[in-house]
Amino acid sequence: MAAVKSPIDDEAKKVAGDALQGSLIDLIDLSLLAKQAHWNLTGRNFKVVHEHLDEIVALARGGQDDVAERAVAIGVNPDGRARTVADRTRLPQLEAGYLDDDKVVAAVTDVLAQIIARFRERITVTDEPDPVTQDLLIGIARELEKQHWMFQAQT
């Protein structure tokens, strides 16, 4: 079986790999959370929030792919299995059933803030060992921060 040889040293690979895996978990669960809210949303701002949640899903899914492919490029196997995400997620989960649009906006705003804080930590730790991974994380963080602003403006 062929293995991908890393272009960076083992220590840098470990730091970047951990940052990428944590980001992958956050982004997978964000996409699931946003889709769950999208399906069960109710309220006077239904249409706007419903459509905005799909933007979050698209951002998270695109970011997942970029993060996972970067991991493979540096010789780290990404793990996006359902069990791994369920066991390692740090995101608060939504209630089951119908969800009021105001509660969803507040929850998504909070979740995005948590993810952004972790992305900023990962950006810091990847600065020296792998600036390419850092650059990827900066780009995703920029988009997460934009979405955070847009959700926060609705509260």
Secondary structure, DSSP 8 states (H G I E B T S, - for coil): ------SS-HHHHHHHHHHHHHHHHHHHHHHHHHHHHHHHEESTTHHHHHHHHHHHHHHHHHHHHHHHHHHHHTT------HHHHHHH--S----SS-EEHHHHHHHHHHHHHHHHHHHHHHHHHHTTT-HHHHHHHHHHHHHHHHHHHHHHTT-
